[in-house]
Amino acid sequence: MTTADSPQRADGWTAAVRQRLGLGRLLPLGGPGDGTWIAERAAATVLRDAAAGSGAVLGKLRIGPVDADADPAPEVAGVVVPAPPSAYPAGPMRIEAEFSATMDQPLPATAAALRSVLLDTARQRLGMVVTEVDLRVTELLDTAPEPFAAPAAEVRAAEADGVAGTAAAAVPGVVALTRVLGRAVHTGEDHVRVEVATAGDHRALDVAQAVRTAVTAAVEGHPPVGVLITAVVAPG
């Protein structure tokens, strides 16, 4: 039986709140020891921006685990860095996207260029392990697409309170601490989790690793530190 205090109900409530806030899934960056996650919305914005020069126009885009049956990971005692509630564990990711394009070049060539851009961007700008890109053309365009203008990232900024927040905010590439899923700094019994927005001209995983190092050094007892990136802010 599920009670009001059960982990299943708590995780369901967290997922519902996250969906209302538009973050989408919480996806791993790097490998199992990297302790970093990014909101799907933030990752998708970076991918759309990069794809603008590929000759294709991205439509619906989703990012998730290669194993479609994988469940989001609850917080589990004993792991190096517990994941945020309902976040996916580290592992290979798949990008699924619809796109439209002109017939200026063969569609297979356009799709190949788009796939290459998405893979390179996921690795080089985000630090996400993407092994599959599934593309589907949905429309043929008569004229070249308009230049893509990425919407401004929504940043729910928070004050940098405490030694952990102060240390995280001082890391190059951190635009702000954020408070989308709660407090900017979540302190558990055996770990700390920091929520941040990062600058688009810095690799997201690299910024997160620098935050982990800075916060671990600053907090008494040097606990494991996890990072959740809720937004990636374009330069300027």
C-alpha positions as CSV (number, residue, x, y, z in Angstrom):
1,M,0.0,0.0,0.0
2,T,1.2,3.5,-0.8
3,T,1.0,6.0,2.0
4,A,1.4,9.8,2.0
5,D,5.0,9.4,3.3
6,S,6.1,6.6,0.9
7,P,9.1,7.1,-1.5
8,Q,6.8,6.2,-4.4
9,R,4.4,9.0,-3.6
10,A,7.2,11.5,-2.9
11,D,8.9,10.7,-6.2
12,G,5.6,11.0,-8.1
13,W,5.0,14.4,-6.5
14,T,8.5,15.5,-7.5
15,A,8.1,14.4,-11.0
16,A,4.7,16.1,-11.3
17,V,6.2,19.4,-10.0
18,R,9.1,19.1,-12.4
19,Q,6.8,18.5,-15.3
20,R,4.7,21.6,-14.5
21,L,7.9,23.7,-14.3
22,G,8.9,22.4,-17.8
23,L,12.3,20.9,-16.9
24,G,11.5,17.6,-18.6
25,R,13.6,14.6,-17.7
26,L,16.7,14.9,-15.5
27,L,19.5,13.4,-17.5
28,P,23.0,12.3,-16.5
29,L,26.2,14.0,-17.8
30,G,29.4,12.1,-17.9
31,G,29.8,8.7,-16.3
32,P,28.7,7.1,-13.0
33,G,31.3,8.9,-10.9
34,D,30.6,12.3,-12.3
35,G,27.6,13.1,-10.1
36,T,26.1,15.6,-12.6
37,W,22.6,15.9,-14.1
38,I,21.0,18.3,-16.5
39,A,17.4,19.2,-17.2
40,E,16.2,18.0,-20.6
41,R,14.9,21.5,-21.4
42,A,18.4,23.0,-20.9
43,A,20.1,20.3,-23.0
44,A,17.5,20.6,-25.8
45,T,18.0,24.4,-26.0
46,V,21.8,23.8,-26.6
47,L,21.1,21.2,-29.2
48,R,18.6,23.3,-31.1
49,D,21.0,26.2,-31.2
50,A,23.8,24.0,-32.6
51,A,21.5,22.5,-35.2
52,A,20.5,25.8,-36.7
53,G,23.4,25.7,-39.2
54,S,22.8,22.2,-40.4
55,G,20.2,23.1,-43.0
56,A,17.4,21.4,-41.0
57,V,14.7,22.7,-38.7
58,L,14.3,20.7,-35.6
59,G,10.7,19.9,-34.4
60,K,9.9,17.7,-31.5
61,L,13.0,16.6,-29.6
62,R,13.4,14.2,-26.7
63,I,16.4,12.9,-24.9
64,G,16.3,9.7,-22.8
65,P,18.2,6.5,-22.0
66,V,19.0,4.0,-24.7
67,D,17.2,1.4,-22.6
68,A,13.6,2.6,-23.1
69,D,12.5,0.5,-20.1
70,A,15.0,2.1,-17.7
71,D,13.4,3.7,-14.6
72,P,14.5,7.0,-13.1
73,A,16.7,6.4,-10.1
74,P,15.5,7.2,-6.6
75,E,18.0,8.3,-4.0
76,V,19.8,5.3,-2.8
77,A,22.1,5.1,0.3
78,G,25.6,3.9,-0.3
79,V,26.2,5.2,-3.8
80,V,29.0,7.8,-4.4
81,V,26.6,10.6,-5.2
82,P,22.9,10.1,-4.9
83,A,20.8,11.2,-7.9
84,P,18.2,13.9,-7.6
85,P,14.7,12.4,-7.2
86,S,13.4,10.8,-10.4
87,A,16.7,11.5,-12.3
88,Y,18.0,8.8,-14.7
89,P,21.2,7.0,-13.7
90,A,24.4,7.4,-15.7
91,G,24.4,5.5,-18.9
92,P,24.1,5.9,-22.7
93,M,21.5,8.4,-24.0
94,R,19.4,8.5,-27.1
95,I,18.2,11.7,-29.0
96,E,15.0,11.4,-30.8
97,A,14.1,14.3,-33.1
98,E,11.8,15.3,-35.9
99,F,13.0,17.7,-38.5
100,S,12.0,19.6,-41.7
101,A,14.4,20.6,-44.5
102,T,14.5,21.8,-48.1
103,M,15.5,19.6,-51.1
104,D,18.7,21.7,-51.7
105,Q,20.6,18.6,-50.9
106,P,19.5,14.9,-50.6
107,L,17.6,14.2,-47.3
108,P,20.1,11.5,-46.3
109,A,22.9,14.0,-46.4
110,T,20.9,16.6,-44.4
111,A,20.1,13.9,-41.8
112,A,23.7,12.8,-41.6
113,A,24.8,16.4,-41.0
114,L,22.2,16.9,-38.4
115,R,23.1,13.7,-36.6
116,S,26.7,14.7,-36.6
117,V,25.9,18.1,-35.1
118,L,23.8,16.6,-32.4
119,L,26.3,14.0,-31.4
120,D,29.2,16.5,-31.3
121,T,27.2,19.1,-29.4
122,A,26.1,16.6,-26.8
123,R,29.7,15.5,-26.2
124,Q,31.6,18.8,-26.6
125,R,29.2,21.4,-25.2
126,L,27.3,19.3,-22.6
127,G,29.4,16.3,-21.7
128,M,26.5,13.9,-22.3
129,V,27.1,10.3,-23.4
130,V,24.9,10.0,-26.5
131,T,25.3,6.8,-28.5
132,E,22.1,6.9,-30.7
133,V,20.3,9.6,-32.7
134,D,16.9,8.7,-34.2
135,L,15.7,11.2,-36.8
136,R,12.5,11.5,-38.7
137,V,11.7,14.0,-41.4
138,T,8.2,15.4,-41.1
139,E,8.1,18.2,-43.8
140,L,9.8,19.4,-47.0
141,L,10.3,23.1,-47.1
142,D,10.1,25.3,-50.2
143,T,12.5,27.9,-48.9
144,A,15.5,27.9,-46.6
145,P,14.5,28.1,-42.9
146,E,14.7,31.4,-41.0
147,P,17.7,31.8,-38.7
148,F,17.1,30.1,-35.4
149,A,16.8,32.5,-32.4
150,A,17.1,30.5,-29.1
151,P,14.7,31.7,-26.5
152,A,16.3,33.2,-23.4
153,A,16.9,30.6,-20.7
154,E,14.5,30.8,-17.7
155,V,16.7,31.1,-14.6
156,R,15.1,31.0,-11.2
157,A,18.0,32.5,-9.4
158,A,18.7,32.0,-5.8
159,E,21.0,33.7,-3.2
160,A,24.3,32.1,-2.6
161,D,23.8,31.3,1.1
162,G,26.2,29.3,3.2
163,V,29.7,28.1,2.4
164,A,28.5,25.6,-0.3
165,G,26.5,28.2,-2.1
166,T,29.2,30.8,-2.0
167,A,31.8,28.3,-3.2
168,A,29.6,27.2,-6.1
169,A,28.7,30.7,-7.2
170,A,32.4,31.6,-7.5
171,V,33.2,28.9,-10.0
172,P,33.8,30.3,-13.6
173,G,30.9,29.3,-15.8
174,V,28.3,29.4,-13.1
175,V,25.7,32.1,-14.1
176,A,23.7,31.7,-10.9
177,L,22.5,29.2,-8.3
178,T,18.9,28.2,-9.0
179,R,16.0,27.0,-7.0
180,V,13.7,25.1,-9.4
181,L,13.3,21.9,-7.4
182,G,13.7,23.4,-4.0
183,R,16.7,25.2,-2.3
184,A,19.7,25.9,-4.3
185,V,21.8,23.8,-1.9
186,H,20.3,20.5,-0.7
187,T,22.1,19.0,2.2
188,G,21.4,15.3,2.8
189,E,22.7,13.1,5.6
190,D,25.8,12.0,3.6
191,H,25.9,14.3,0.5
192,V,25.3,17.8,-0.8
193,R,23.5,18.7,-4.1
194,V,23.8,22.1,-5.7
195,E,21.5,23.5,-8.4
196,V,23.0,25.9,-10.9
197,A,22.6,27.6,-14.3
198,T,25.7,27.5,-16.4
199,A,27.1,29.7,-19.2
200,G,26.7,28.5,-22.8
201,D,30.3,29.2,-23.7
202,H,31.5,26.7,-21.1
203,R,31.2,22.9,-21.3
204,A,28.4,22.1,-18.9
205,L,30.1,19.0,-17.4
206,D,33.4,20.8,-16.8
207,V,31.6,23.6,-14.9
208,A,29.8,21.0,-12.8
209,Q,33.0,19.2,-12.0
210,A,34.6,22.4,-10.9
211,V,31.5,23.1,-8.7
212,R,31.8,19.7,-7.1
213,T,35.5,20.3,-6.3
214,A,34.9,23.7,-4.9
215,V,31.9,22.7,-2.7
216,T,33.6,19.5,-1.5
217,A,36.6,21.6,-0.3
218,A,34.4,24.2,1.3
219,V,32.0,22.0,3.3
220,E,33.0,20.6,6.6
221,G,33.7,16.8,6.3
222,H,34.1,17.1,2.6
223,P,31.0,15.1,1.6
224,P,30.2,13.8,-1.9
225,V,28.7,16.6,-4.0
226,G,26.2,16.3,-6.9
227,V,25.2,19.0,-9.3
228,L,22.0,19.6,-11.2
229,I,22.1,22.0,-14.1
230,T,18.7,23.5,-14.7
231,A,19.5,26.1,-17.4
232,V,22.3,26.8,-19.9
233,V,22.5,30.6,-20.6
234,A,23.7,31.8,-24.1
235,P,26.5,34.3,-24.0
236,G,25.2,37.9,-24.0
